[in-house]
Amino acid sequence: MDSDTLIGITTAKEVGIIVCDVTKGLFKVTEKDGFSVLISQLNGCQLSFADDAIEASDGNIYFSVLNTKFDMQNWYLDVLEASSHGQVLKYNPTSNETVIFLNNVVAFANGVALSKDEDYLVACEIWKYRCIRHWLKGANKGITDVLIENLPGAPDNINLAPDGSFWIPLILLTSKGLEFVHKYKTTKHLVDSFPRLIVVNVATDGKIIREFDDADWKVITFVTSALEFEDHLYLGNLNCNFLG
């Protein structure tokens, strides 16, 4: 793919991977066929800010859109405004239709994940330091609530763990002299120029089970994804030229 704006990736259920491109939309990539466009427009307009995706067992793909109000040059204004301009979209590959699944309830929508039983969808709200949950099945179907809030950092992504819990990498303040801005969520992110590593493991009841960090920045910083596979936790980041 001739692009330098790839930001989100997930494995497809059958074969290949699904990729989010901030400026071009949603793609599928396979070794045999290369890349193909799944969706590049929504309601006649170019799809921008596609960030993360997850495919359900029925083939539908849920993916987040960071913000719908500001363009690529002014995305930071969404941080300052701190309003819910993010979305979660649902793409049906059978009908080739895309619908707005969650709207006006997600602030700067980042990572998305499905629960182990696919009874709810989780979306990270990076500026609100929380993850919301939208119920897909059961008695709470159609209800949106909060899975976890008051996180010790901004949730950048989320992945399902084999045991049904979730791995969430967080962006943190590093200067002790800036703790006073913690209650001002947007300010906290703006002054966070050198985030250290912290990854939290969150249970289905919203409680933090474990957390890992690199307080001295000796190994890896600015971790944006965490994926558990065969008893190892793999870490993606923006600052280093390697995976953790």
C-alpha positions in Angstrom: 0.0 0.0 0.0 1.3 3.4 -1.0 0.4 5.2 2.2 2.1 6.7 5.3 -1.1 7.2 7.2 -1.9 3.6 8.3 -2.9 3.6 11.9 -5.1 0.6 12.9 -4.9 -3.1 12.1 -6.7 -6.3 13.0 -6.8 -9.8 11.7 -9.7 -10.9 9.5 -11.7 -13.9 10.5 -11.0 -15.9 7.3 -7.8 -14.6 5.8 -5.7 -11.5 5.7 -5.8 -8.3 7.8 -8.0 -5.2 8.0 -6.3 -1.9 8.0 -7.4 1.6 8.9 -6.0 4.5 6.9 -6.5 7.9 8.4 -6.9 9.7 5.0 -8.2 6.9 2.8 -10.6 4.7 4.7 -10.8 1.0 5.4 -8.8 -1.7 3.6 -8.4 -5.5 3.5 -5.0 -6.9 2.8 -4.3 -10.6 1.8 -1.1 -12.2 0.6 -2.8 -13.5 -2.5 -4.8 -10.5 -3.6 -2.9 -7.6 -2.1 -5.0 -4.8 -0.8 -8.6 -3.9 -1.6 -10.8 -0.9 -0.6 -13.6 -1.9 1.7 -14.9 1.7 2.3 -13.5 5.0 1.3 -16.6 7.2 1.4 -19.6 7.7 3.7 -22.7 9.4 2.6 -20.9 10.8 -0.5 -18.0 12.2 1.5 -14.4 11.0 1.9 -14.0 8.9 5.0 -11.3 10.4 7.2 -9.8 9.5 10.6 -10.6 5.8 10.5 -8.5 4.6 13.5 -9.2 1.0 14.6 -11.3 -1.9 13.6 -12.6 -5.3 14.8 -14.4 -8.0 12.8 -17.3 -9.9 14.4 -18.0 -13.6 13.9 -20.8 -12.7 11.5 -18.4 -10.8 9.2 -19.5 -7.3 10.2 -16.7 -4.9 10.8 -16.9 -2.2 13.5 -14.4 0.6 13.2 -13.8 3.9 15.0 -13.6 7.4 13.5 -11.5 9.8 15.6 -13.6 12.9 14.9 -16.1 14.2 12.4 -15.9 17.9 12.9 -12.3 18.9 12.2 -10.0 18.2 9.2 -6.6 16.7 9.2 -4.8 20.0 9.7 -7.0 21.0 12.7 -7.6 17.7 14.5 -6.1 19.2 17.7 -9.1 21.5 18.0 -11.1 18.4 18.9 -8.8 18.1 21.9 -9.4 21.6 23.0 -13.2 21.4 22.5 -13.4 18.1 24.3 -16.7 17.2 22.8 -18.1 13.9 21.4 -17.3 14.2 17.7 -16.1 10.6 17.4 -18.1 7.7 15.8 -18.1 4.0 15.5 -19.2 2.7 12.1 -20.5 -0.7 11.1 -19.6 -2.2 7.7 -21.5 -5.1 6.3 -19.2 -6.8 3.6 -22.2 -8.9 2.2 -24.3 -5.9 1.4 -21.4 -3.5 1.1 -23.3 -1.0 3.3 -21.9 1.1 6.1 -24.0 2.6 8.9 -23.3 4.9 11.8 -23.4 2.6 14.8 -22.5 5.1 17.6 -22.7 8.8 17.1 -22.3 11.8 19.4 -21.5 9.6 22.4 -17.8 9.0 21.7 -15.0 11.6 22.4 -12.1 11.1 20.0 -12.9 7.5 19.4 -9.8 5.4 19.3 -9.4 1.6 19.9 -12.4 -0.7 19.6 -12.8 -4.3 20.7 -15.6 -6.9 21.1 -16.1 -8.9 24.2 -15.3 -12.6 24.1 -18.9 -13.6 23.7 -19.5 -10.6 21.4 -22.3 -9.3 23.7 -20.8 -5.8 23.8 -18.4 -3.5 22.0 -15.9 -1.4 23.8 -14.6 1.9 22.5 -11.7 4.0 23.9 -12.4 7.7 24.6 -8.8 9.0 24.7 -9.6 12.5 26.0 -12.0 11.4 28.7 -9.6 8.7 30.1 -12.3 6.0 29.9 -13.7 3.2 27.8 -17.4 3.0 27.0 -19.3 -0.2 26.3 -22.3 -0.6 24.0 -24.4 -3.7 24.5 -25.1 -5.8 21.4 -27.1 -8.7 23.1 -29.0 -9.6 26.2 -31.2 -7.5 28.5 -29.0 -4.4 28.1 -29.0 -4.5 24.3 -28.8 -1.0 22.8 -27.6 0.6 26.0 -24.3 2.4 26.2 -22.5 2.6 29.5 -19.0 3.0 30.9 -16.7 -0.1 31.2 -13.9 1.8 33.0 -13.2 5.5 33.8 -10.7 7.6 35.6 -7.8 5.6 34.0 -4.3 6.7 35.0 -3.7 7.7 31.4 -5.4 8.2 28.0 -6.5 4.9 26.4 -4.9 4.7 23.0 -6.1 1.2 21.9 -7.7 -2.0 23.2 -7.3 -5.7 22.5 -9.2 -8.7 23.8 -7.1 -11.1 25.9 -7.6 -14.9 25.6 -9.2 -15.0 29.0 -11.8 -12.4 28.1 -10.2 -9.4 29.7 -8.8 -6.4 27.8 -5.3 -5.0 27.3 -5.2 -1.2 27.1 -2.1 0.9 26.5 -2.2 4.3 28.1 -0.5 7.6 27.4 0.8 9.3 30.5 2.2 12.5 32.0 5.8 12.1 32.9 6.7 15.4 34.7 5.9 15.4 38.4 5.6 19.2 38.2 2.5 18.8 36.0 0.3 16.7 38.2 -2.0 19.6 38.8 -3.4 19.4 35.3 -4.7 15.8 35.8 -8.2 17.1 36.3 -8.0 19.0 33.1 -7.9 16.0 30.7 -7.2 17.9 27.5 -4.4 19.9 29.0 -2.8 16.8 30.4 -2.5 15.3 27.0 -1.2 18.4 25.3 1.7 18.7 27.8 2.5 15.0 27.6 5.4 15.3 25.2 7.3 12.2 26.4 4.9 9.5 27.4 6.3 6.5 29.3 5.0 3.0 29.0 2.0 1.8 30.9 -0.3 -1.0 29.9 -3.3 -2.1 32.0 -5.2 -5.4 31.9 -8.8 -4.7 32.6 -11.4 -7.3 33.6 -14.9 -7.5 32.3 -16.2 -5.8 35.4 -14.0 -2.7 34.7 -11.4 -3.4 37.4 -7.7 -3.2 36.7 -6.1 -6.6 37.2 -2.5 -5.9 36.3 -0.4 -3.0 35.0 3.1 -2.8 33.5 5.2 0.2 33.0 8.7 1.3 32.2 9.1 4.3 34.6 12.7 5.0 33.6 12.0 4.8 29.8 14.9 2.4 29.4 13.3 -0.1 27.0 10.3 1.3 25.2 8.0 4.4 25.2 4.8 5.7 23.7 3.2 2.3 23.5 0.0 2.4 21.5 -1.0 -1.3 21.2 -0.8 -4.4 23.3 -1.6 -7.9 22.0 -1.4 -11.1 24.0 -0.5 -14.3 22.0 0.8 -17.6 23.4 1.6 -16.3 26.8 3.5 -13.2 25.5 2.4 -9.6 25.3 3.5 -7.8 22.2 3.8 -4.0 22.2 3.5 -1.6 19.4 4.8 2.0 19.7 5.4 5.2 17.9 8.9 6.1 19.2 11.0 2.9 18.6 11.9 0.9 15.5 11.0 -2.4 17.1 8.1 -4.2 18.7 8.2 -4.9 22.4 
